[in-house]
Amino acid sequence: MTGTPTTSTRPAPVRIARDGWVVARRNVIKIVRVPEILVFVLISPIMFVLLFAYVFGGAIDVPGDVDYKEFLVPGIFAQTVVFGATFTGAGLAEDMQKGIIDRFRSLPMSRSAVLVGRTASDVIYNVLSLTIMALTGLLVGWRIRDGILDAALAFGVLLVFAYAISWVMGWVGLLVPSPEVVNNASFIVIMPLTFVSNVFVPTESFDGPLRTFVEWNPVSTVAQATRELFGNTSPDVVTPDSWAMENPVIYTLLWSVAIVAIFAPLSVRQYVRASNR
């Protein structure tokens, strides 16, 4: 039964946080009830690690005294969290398709809580993904060379950037009619961003305008930031002559703030439009 939601007396931020947590909890419960969701999501990055580390690794030279496996794993981390952010878009598209969004409209909850909860649940998915990916990396020879605090900051940068991309995927999920379209649309955009970057090969492998794009590609700076924080770089390697690659952590965080500032309002507006159809 639908009706006009009652107005809560709680302050707006408190109400959004409370309602968002309820929505996030609903989404995370799916891991317990349908663990295959996480299993199949993790197969792809694990395959990338094994494929590049043991099949192509011998043919890829990394400048300096750095093992390719240590160069590769932080890049796979970056790729994994970017692809993991598609959970938001696919989940919202599925909720729209099944009419769950219509049910949310009848509840006394904040309109933005659905999006806040959906993006927050993606952070939890990514924490689980990164944990399993880190264990896989350790098995193939990746190591954390710097301190625990730097490593924690590296994982934090990955999660912040993933959270920002979740808002982009949330906007896409509210625009398209089905989860299948979200996955296809995300693949078309995300795949070039991850492959035309330094995720799998060093920046020096690119020339001309393509190298400039790689240096300023935020996916490249996420990978570069995590490599530096994990200690998977060599002091003998000259940093590419671009502000983004010289300051990868700051550049990545600036991108994250800008993405959320743009796509959070767009997503909320599109959610209101979609739920009023």
C-alpha positions, 0 to 999 in steps of 0.5 A: 500500500502506498501513501504519503510518508510521514515527516520525521522529526530527526535532523536531516543528516541523522535521518539520512544516516539512519535510513541509509544504514538500513538500506546498506544493511539490506544490500549487504545481507545479500552476501550471506544469502547469495554468496555467489555474487561476491564469488563471481565478482572476485574471479575476474581480478584473481584471473587478471593477477594470475594471467599477467603475473605468470603468462605476460609478466616475463615479457613486461619490463618494469623500470628499477629494481621492482618485481613485476608482481609487486608492480601489478597487484596495486594496479589490480587493486585499482581495477578491482575497486573501479569495477566493484563500484558497478554494484551500485548501478546494477543494484539500483537498476534491479530495484527499479525493475522489480518495483522496490523503489516504489516500495521505498517511496511509501516509507517515511525515509529520506529520498537520498537514503537509498543512494547513500545506503547503496553506495555505502554497501559498495564500500563494504563489498570493496573491503571484502574484495580488497581483503581477498585480493591482498591475500591472493597477492601475498600468495603470488609474491606481492609484499608491503614494503613500507609501514602499516600506516602507509598501507592503511592509507593506500587502502583508504585511497582505494576505497575513497575513489571507489566510493566516488565512482559508485555515485557515477554508477548510481546515476547510470543505474537510474538512467538505464532500464536494466542491470544488463544495460548497466553492466554493458555501459559500465564496461564500455567506459571502465575498460578503456580507463583501466587498460589505457593506464599504468595498471598493467604496464609502466607509464613509460610504455606509452608515447605521445598524446596517449602517454599524456592521457595515461599520466592524467588518468585518475585510474593511473594515479590511484595505482601510482598512489598505492604503489608508492604507499605500499613501497612497490616502487624504486627510488631509481625510477624517474617520476613522469613529468606531470603534476598528477603523477608527482602528487598521485594521492592528492590528485586522486582525492581531488578527483574523488571529491569532484566526482561526488560533488557532481554526481551525488546531486545528479543521482538524487535528482534522477532518483526523484524523477525515476521514482515519480514515473 
